[in-house]
Amino acid sequence: MKKGKLTCQVIGKDGTVCGHECGNLMHHIDEAHPEITVEEYAEQHGGLDSIVHPDLQEAYLGDKAVIDEKGNVMIAGTEMAIRSCPDELKRYIPKKNEHYVFQDFTKDVILDTQSTPHPKPVFLIGHTGTGKTSCFFQLAARIGQPLMRANMNHQTTIADFTGTWVVKGGSMEWVDGILPYCMRHGLWLVIDELDFADAAILSVLNSVLEPGGCLTLKEKGHEIVEPHKDFRIMATANAVGVMAEFRGLYQGTNIMNEAFLDRWKVYVVDYLDQKTEAKVVSGSVPRMTEKVASELVKVATMVRKAFAEETVASTFSTRRLMDWAEMIVRHRDKKKHAPLKAAESTIFSKVSREDKMAIEGIIKRVLFGQERS
């Protein structure tokens, strides 16, 4: 076995061994040897080690991404093709976060976005700070896919979304909104907080979300915008579907009917488990040990639980957790007082007085030895 490579052991009709070499034989077996399944090959030749080289199994089974010999990227056991895009669109490619952890639902997201003949729109729902938007951004970053983000609020107009006529040089000129721009140029469009969107915007989306759907620009003489082959549409929300019970925690969200939701593949996203989140924090913040990070994650978990129970009005995102960890490292000279000092600018200044008192109490119980759970 060569370093990082396996040799295909399928015996052909002429009695010779195939001999093809690569790190992951799955696609080769599917394409070159239809007479045998990947599962049958693995059973005959030694299990997983016979189809995916041990050096690559972490990427195949876990949350990392590696590039194979075909130029594809393996993420959470699923391949994605690297995108080739014009130079003018490269500024829309997100930056890669090497410490981002792809959760279990990622495989389904990838398969949905690559579904043929029509890719499926993906909708991630869950509490704020669970990494919903980051999932789309980090997938795009790893394949070089341009992406644009639209944040919905009650001031977002249909013109912002679809486009409008403007006066330029003494004449009227049409300017595309974010939706037709992404459709024409093959960008991924991520609509954040879709449950805050105006009904007119949801109505426009209906036709685009249909299999093979297109956009009709009524204001532009009913021009029809056909989607580029690389265009994908994704969305996030806090209080939709099974999360609707938390609508009281997210003031201003709108109710979405089942007919609209049925146009999406909807996945519920939760926070990372405590052990994984601690690894993310310690890996992302220099000089932060995993032991200390684990204690900080305990605080965050308790605050999130209190938020879900509506005893506090603020939750604790992983982003806030890392900001807090970075500030603790900065104030490490204050030793025992560092966590509370660090919390002043990263936590307490962002919440109400009541929530500050509650969160401060949790910090003292967990970090000062009075809370062991």
N, C-alpha and C positions, 0 to 999 in steps of 0.2 A: 504493500500500500504506500503510494507516494504521499508526501506531506500535503495535506489539504485536498487530495484527490482519491477517487475510487475508480476501479476498473469494472466495466459492465461484464458480467459473466453469462449473459444469455447466449445459448448455443443455437446457431442458425441451422437452416435446413441442410447446409453443406457440411455440418458437423464442426464448424470452427467457432471459437469464442468471439463475441462481438469486439471486446477490447476497448470500447469507447471510454475515455477518461474525463471525469469532471468531479466537482465537489458534491453535487446534488444530482442523483441519477433519476429523480422523479419524472422530469419532463422528457428526458431521453427515452425512458422506458415507455412512457405514454405515446411518444411520437414514432419511435423506431421499432418498437416491439408490441404491436397491438394484440399479439397472441398471448400476452401475459400481463397481469395487472401488477401494479406496484406492491400491493399487499402480498400477492403470490410470490413475487421476487424476494421480498423481505423474509417471508417464511422459509423459502428454500435456501437463502444465502446468509442468514445470520441476523435478521431483525433490522432495527433502525440503522445500526452501524453499517449495514450493507448498502443502504440507499442514500444516507446523508453522512458525510465524513464527520467524525467526532469533533474536529476543529470547528465545524460549522453548525453543530447541533444547538448551541446556545442561541444562535440567531434564528434557527429553524423553529425551536420550541419556545423561545423566550421573547424578550422585548427589544432586542437589538436589530440593527439592519446591516446587512453586508451585500456587496455587489457580486453577483456570480459571473461566470465566464461569458454569459450572453449579454451582460450589461443591464440585467434586471436587478431589482433590489428585493431582498427577502426580509419581510417584516412580519413578525408573529406567525411564522410558518407559511406565509402567503407571498407570492411574487407580485411585484408591481413593475411595469416598464418605465424606464427613465424617459422623461419628456424632453424633446428637443424643441426649443421655442425661439422665436426671433429675439434679437438683442434688445429691442425696445420693450419687450415684456419681461426681461430678466429682473428688472427692479421690483417686480411683484412677487418674486420667489421668496418665501419666508426664510429666515435664518434657522439653521439647525440647532436644536438644543440636545447635546449629547446625553444629558442626564434624564431626558424625558422617558417615561415608562409607558409603553402601549399596553392598555388593559385588554382583557379577554374579548371584549366586543369588537376590537380592532379588525380581527380577521373578517367578521361579517361586514364591516364597513368597506373593507377593501373589495370583497367579493361583490357587494352591491354596486360600488362605483365602477366595477369592471364587467358587470353583467351584460350579456349580449342577448338579443340585438340592441336592447335599450338599457342603459345604466339606470339604476334606481336612485331617486333622491333620498338622502339620509337625514334623519332628524334625531338629534341627541337631546335628551331631557334629563334634568337633575338639578341639585342645588348649585348655587353659585360657587365657583372655585373648585369644581370637581375635574376640570381639565377637558371640558367638552370642546371648546373652540380650539384648544391646543392640539387636540387629536388631529383635526383637519390640517392645521398649520404644520405640524411635524410630519405628517404623511406627505404633504406637498413639498416640504423642505428636502425630504430624502429622495424624491424623484425629480426635483427641479421643475416643479409645476407652479406656474404663476397663479396667484390667488388674490382675490379682493374680498374685503369684509364690509358688510353693511350692518350698522347698529340701528335697530328699530327703537323708536320712541314716539311719543304722541306728536312730535313736531316733524317727523319724517313724512314728506308728502309724496304723492304719486309721481309728481314731476321729478323729484329727487331720484326716484327708482327707475322710471321708464325714460325720462328725457323731456326736453322742452325747447321751444323756439326762443332764440335770443337775437338781439340786434347787434350786428357786427359789420363795421365798415359801411354803415348806411343801408344794409339789407338784412333780411331775416335769415338766420342760419339755425339748423337743428343741431342740438347737442345731446348725444346719447346719455341716458342715465346709466347707473351701474349694471342693471340687468341686461339690456341689449349690448352694452360694451363687452361684458363677459361672454355673452352668447356668440357674438361675432368673432371674438379673438381666442376663444378656447380657454378662458380662465375658469378656475373654480370660484364660485360665488358662495360665501359663507354668510348667512343671514343670522345675526346674533339677536337673541331675545325676540324671536318671531311672535311670541305671545303679546308683545306690545304693539305690533304692527296695525296700521289702519285697515279697516275692512276693504277699502279700495285696492290696497296692495295685495291682500290675500286673494282678491278676485282676479287680479292680473296673473298671479302665480298659478291659478288653476289650470290654465291651458298649457303653461310651460311644464307643469308637473306630469302631464299625460305622457304615456309612452310615445316617443317621437314627437313630443309637443313643440310648438313654436310660439312666438310672440307676435301679436298684431298691434302695431303702433297706430292707433286711431287718429291721434293728433298729427300724424305724418302721412296723411292720405291712405290710411290702412295698410301701410307697408308691413310685410310679413318678414320677421327675422327668424331664419332657420339656425338652429344651434350648431356650432362648430363641433367636430367629433370629440374634442377634449373638454368641452364644457361640462361641468357638473354643478349641481345645486345642492347645498347642505344648509342645515339650520340648527339652532340651539334654542332652548327655552327652559324656564324654571318651573312653571306651574301648568303643565299640560298632561292630559291623560291620567296615568296613575299618580302623577305629581300634583294634580289639581287640588288635592286636599290641603296643599300648602299655599294656596292662592292668597290667603290672608297675610302670609309673610312677604309676599311680593306684590305690593300695592300697585294697581294700575294695569295688571295683566288682563288680557281678554280671553274669553272662552272660545275654544275652537271646536267645531263640530266634527263628528266622526267621519263624515264624507270627505272633509279636507284632510284629516289625519290619515285616512286610508290611501291617500296619494303618496305617502311617505313610508319608508321603513323606519320605524321608531325604536330607539334603544334607550334604556334607562342607565344613566351613568352615576356611579357612586364614588366616594372618595377612595383613594388607595388604601389597602390594608396598612396597619400601623408599621409593620416591619419594613414593607417596601417603601413607604413614605419616608421613614427614617433614613433609609439608604439614599433616597433621592436628595434629601436635605443635606446629609453629610457629604454626598458626592458633589453637590452643587456649591456648597459654602466652604471655602478654604479654612482650614484649622478648626472645623466643626467635627467633633467625633460622633460616631454613630451612637454611642452611649448617651451623650447629651441630647442628640437629635431625637432619640427615642422618648426622652422625658418631655421634650417640647411637643412631640406628636401626641403624647397623652393629653396635654393641655388642649391642643387643637381638637382632639376627638371629643373631649368632654364639653367644649364650647359648642361644637356641632350638634351634639346630643341635646344640649339645652336649647339650641336654636330650633331643632325639629320639634321639641316639646313646647316651644313658644314661651320659654321662660326668659330668653334674651332675644333681642331683635337683630343681632349681628352673628354671622357665621364666621368660619375661620378657613379661608382658602389656603391651598398649598403655597400660593404666591405670598400671602401674608406671613405664612409660617417661615418661608425662606428669608423674607425681609427682617423678621424678628431675629432669626438665627444669625444673619449677617451683622445686625446691630449688637447682638450679645458678644460676638467675637470682637467687635470694635471696642466694646466697653469691658473686655475681660479683665482689665486692671482693677475693676471694681468688685471682682470676684463674686461673692454671694449676692450682691445687689445688682449685678449686671442684667439679669433677666427683667427685673422691674424697670430699671433705667432704660433698657432697650425697648421695652413695651410702650414707653411714653410716646414715642414718635411713630411707632409701627402699628400699635393697637389702640391704646387709650385715646389718642387724639382723633380717632376715626369713628368712635362709637359714642352713644349717649352716656350721660353720667351714671344712669342705672346699670347699663351694660358694663361700663368700666369697673364698677364696684363688684359686679358678679364675676367678671373675667379675672380681675385682680385676686379675688378670693380663690378661684380655681388654680391660678398660678402659684399662690402661696401654699395651697394644700398639696399640690403635686410636686413642686420643685423643692419645697422646704421640708419634705419628709412626712407630712401629715396625711398624704393620700397615696396609698400603695396599689390601688386597683388600676 
